[in-house]
Amino acid sequence: MADYRSAPADGGHAVVLTNGEPKSLTFLNSWGTSWGNEGSFSIEDHTVLELDVETARMSFYDVFWVEGDLKDAEKKAFDIKVNKKLREEVNNHPGLRELEAHCPNCRHNSLIVDFRGDIRESVCPRCGEAFKPEAFHLLQALYARAGLEVTM
């Protein structure tokens, strides 16, 4: 990578770290989805970011978003990405299809794959009622399968 390093032009540019893996870092670029991999790019490690020029040091800032400040399009894009990742995990780990979740409305357990909707709102295959899934619903189903009772 050293051959491709150069001192920066006037100004600066901001990117946001969105994922850290053992062998790569993934950033979201502000230039839109037509650039890179749908607006993201990955590098091998942090040393790729460091220029060998004393006057071109990188600055790093903690950045966070408040959900209420996000645009509807930004929320939708995130929801789509989460749903895609969940589908990939189910495809990569077929055993997840055998897990059950507990419906807080009818209080019955059903296979997770039988629920409609997504992680933000699911519809029970038994009663047809919608609810917001929580980790506790999965825990209730796992305990019930083991013959135990969860109380809270």
The 8 nearest C-alpha neighbors of each residue, nearest first, counted from 0:
[[1, 2, 3, 47, 4, 46, 43, 48],
 [0, 2, 4, 3, 47, 50, 51, 5],
 [3, 1, 0, 4, 5, 50, 47, 51],
 [4, 2, 1, 0, 5, 47, 50, 6],
 [5, 3, 1, 2, 50, 0, 6, 51],
 [4, 6, 7, 3, 50, 52, 51, 2],
 [5, 7, 55, 52, 8, 50, 4, 54],
 [8, 6, 5, 9, 55, 11, 10, 50],
 [7, 9, 10, 6, 11, 5, 55, 12],
 [10, 8, 7, 11, 6, 12, 55, 54],
 [11, 9, 8, 12, 7, 13, 55, 6],
 [12, 10, 9, 13, 8, 7, 57, 58],
 [11, 13, 14, 10, 29, 28, 30, 7],
 [14, 12, 15, 11, 29, 28, 27, 59],
 [13, 15, 28, 27, 26, 29, 16, 12],
 [14, 16, 27, 26, 17, 28, 13, 62],
 [15, 17, 26, 25, 18, 27, 14, 24],
 [18, 16, 26, 25, 15, 27, 19, 24],
 [19, 17, 25, 24, 16, 20, 26, 23],
 [18, 20, 24, 23, 25, 21, 17, 16],
 [19, 21, 23, 22, 24, 18, 25, 44],
 [20, 22, 23, 19, 24, 44, 43, 18],
 [23, 21, 20, 43, 44, 24, 19, 42],
 [24, 22, 43, 20, 42, 44, 21, 19],
 [23, 25, 19, 42, 41, 18, 20, 44],
 [26, 24, 41, 18, 40, 17, 16, 19],
 [25, 27, 16, 15, 17, 39, 40, 14],
 [28, 26, 39, 15, 14, 38, 17, 16],
 [27, 29, 14, 38, 30, 39, 26, 15],
 [28, 30, 31, 14, 27, 13, 38, 12],
 [29, 31, 28, 34, 38, 32, 33, 27],
 [32, 30, 38, 29, 33, 34, 28, 37],
 [31, 33, 38, 37, 34, 30, 36, 35],
 [32, 34, 31, 37, 38, 35, 30, 36],
 [33, 35, 38, 32, 31, 37, 30, 36],
 [36, 34, 38, 39, 40, 37, 33, 32],
 [35, 37, 39, 38, 40, 34, 32, 33],
 [38, 36, 32, 39, 35, 33, 34, 31],
 [39, 37, 32, 34, 31, 35, 36, 28],
 [40, 38, 27, 36, 26, 35, 28, 37],
 [39, 41, 26, 25, 35, 36, 27, 42],
 [42, 40, 25, 24, 26, 23, 43, 39],
 [41, 43, 24, 23, 44, 25, 40, 47],
 [42, 44, 23, 22, 24, 41, 47, 45],
 [45, 43, 46, 23, 42, 47, 24, 22],
 [46, 44, 47, 48, 49, 43, 24, 42],
 [45, 47, 48, 49, 44, 43, 50, 42],
 [48, 46, 45, 49, 44, 0, 42, 43],
 [49, 47, 46, 45, 50, 57, 44, 42],
 [50, 48, 46, 47, 51, 57, 56, 45],
 [49, 51, 52, 55, 4, 48, 56, 6],
 [50, 52, 49, 53, 55, 4, 5, 6],
 [51, 53, 55, 50, 54, 6, 56, 5],
 [54, 52, 55, 56, 51, 50, 6, 49],
 [53, 55, 52, 56, 6, 51, 50, 7],
 [56, 54, 52, 53, 6, 50, 57, 7],
 [57, 55, 54, 53, 58, 50, 49, 52],
 [56, 58, 55, 59, 49, 48, 50, 54],
 [59, 57, 56, 60, 55, 13, 11, 49],
 [58, 60, 57, 61, 62, 13, 15, 56],
 [61, 59, 62, 58, 15, 13, 63, 57],
 [60, 62, 63, 59, 15, 16, 58, 64],
 [63, 61, 60, 64, 15, 59, 16, 14],
 [64, 62, 61, 65, 66, 15, 60, 68],
 [65, 63, 66, 62, 68, 69, 67, 61],
 [64, 66, 68, 67, 63, 69, 62, 70],
 [65, 67, 69, 68, 64, 74, 70, 63],
 [66, 68, 65, 69, 70, 64, 71, 74],
 [69, 67, 66, 65, 70, 64, 71, 73],
 [70, 68, 66, 67, 73, 74, 71, 65],
 [69, 71, 73, 72, 74, 68, 67, 75],
 [70, 72, 74, 73, 75, 69, 76, 68],
 [71, 73, 75, 70, 74, 76, 69, 77],
 [74, 72, 76, 70, 71, 75, 69, 77],
 [75, 73, 71, 77, 72, 76, 78, 70],
 [74, 76, 78, 72, 77, 73, 71, 79],
 [77, 75, 73, 79, 78, 74, 72, 80],
 [78, 76, 80, 74, 75, 79, 81, 73],
 [77, 79, 75, 81, 80, 76, 82, 74],
 [80, 78, 76, 82, 77, 81, 83, 75],
 [79, 81, 77, 83, 78, 82, 84, 76],
 [82, 80, 84, 78, 83, 79, 77, 85],
 [81, 83, 85, 79, 84, 80, 78, 86],
 [82, 84, 80, 86, 81, 85, 79, 87],
 [83, 85, 87, 81, 82, 86, 80, 88],
 [84, 86, 88, 82, 87, 83, 81, 89],
 [87, 85, 89, 83, 88, 84, 90, 82],
 [88, 86, 90, 84, 85, 89, 91, 83],
 [87, 89, 91, 85, 90, 86, 92, 84],
 [88, 90, 92, 86, 87, 91, 93, 95],
 [91, 89, 87, 88, 92, 93, 86, 95],
 [90, 92, 88, 89, 87, 93, 86, 94],
 [91, 93, 89, 94, 90, 88, 95, 96],
 [94, 92, 95, 96, 89, 90, 91, 97],
 [93, 95, 96, 92, 97, 98, 89, 91],
 [96, 94, 93, 97, 98, 89, 92, 111],
 [97, 95, 94, 98, 93, 112, 111, 89],
 [96, 98, 95, 94, 110, 99, 111, 93],
 [99, 97, 95, 96, 110, 111, 100, 94],
 [98, 100, 110, 111, 109, 140, 108, 97],
 [99, 101, 137, 140, 108, 136, 111, 109],
 [100, 102, 108, 136, 140, 107, 139, 137],
 [101, 103, 106, 104, 107, 105, 108, 123],
 [102, 104, 106, 105, 101, 136, 130, 107],
 [103, 105, 102, 106, 128, 130, 126, 107],
 [104, 106, 107, 102, 103, 126, 125, 128],
 [107, 105, 102, 103, 104, 101, 108, 126],
 [108, 106, 105, 102, 101, 109, 125, 103],
 [107, 109, 101, 100, 140, 99, 102, 106],
 [110, 108, 99, 100, 111, 107, 101, 113],
 [109, 111, 99, 113, 112, 98, 97, 100],
 [110, 112, 99, 113, 114, 100, 98, 109],
 [111, 113, 110, 114, 96, 115, 97, 98],
 [114, 112, 110, 111, 124, 115, 109, 123],
 [113, 115, 123, 124, 112, 122, 111, 121],
 [116, 114, 122, 121, 113, 117, 123, 124],
 [117, 115, 121, 120, 122, 114, 118, 119],
 [116, 118, 120, 119, 121, 115, 82, 114],
 [117, 119, 120, 132, 121, 116, 131, 82],
 [120, 118, 117, 131, 132, 121, 116, 130],
 [121, 119, 131, 117, 130, 118, 116, 132],
 [120, 122, 116, 129, 117, 130, 115, 114],
 [121, 123, 129, 115, 128, 114, 127, 116],
 [122, 124, 127, 114, 125, 128, 126, 102],
 [125, 123, 114, 127, 113, 126, 122, 115],
 [126, 124, 123, 127, 107, 109, 105, 128],
 [125, 127, 128, 123, 124, 105, 104, 122],
 [128, 126, 123, 124, 122, 125, 129, 115],
 [129, 127, 122, 126, 123, 130, 104, 124],
 [130, 128, 122, 121, 123, 120, 127, 131],
 [131, 129, 121, 120, 132, 122, 128, 103],
 [130, 132, 120, 119, 121, 133, 129, 118],
 [133, 131, 130, 118, 120, 121, 119, 136],
 [132, 134, 135, 136, 131, 137, 118, 119],
 [133, 135, 137, 136, 138, 132, 139, 100],
 [134, 136, 138, 133, 137, 139, 132, 101],
 [137, 135, 101, 139, 138, 134, 100, 133],
 [138, 136, 100, 140, 134, 135, 139, 101],
 [137, 139, 135, 141, 136, 140, 142, 134],
 [140, 138, 136, 142, 137, 141, 135, 101],
 [139, 141, 143, 100, 137, 101, 138, 142],
 [142, 140, 138, 144, 143, 139, 137, 145],
 [143, 141, 147, 145, 139, 144, 140, 148],
 [144, 142, 146, 140, 145, 147, 141, 139],
 [143, 145, 141, 142, 146, 140, 147, 99],
 [146, 144, 142, 143, 147, 141, 140, 148],
 [147, 145, 143, 144, 142, 148, 141, 140],
 [148, 146, 142, 143, 145, 149, 144, 141],
 [147, 149, 142, 143, 150, 146, 139, 145],
 [150, 148, 139, 142, 147, 151, 143, 138],
 [151, 149, 148, 139, 147, 142, 135, 138],
 [150, 149, 135, 148, 139, 138, 136, 142]]
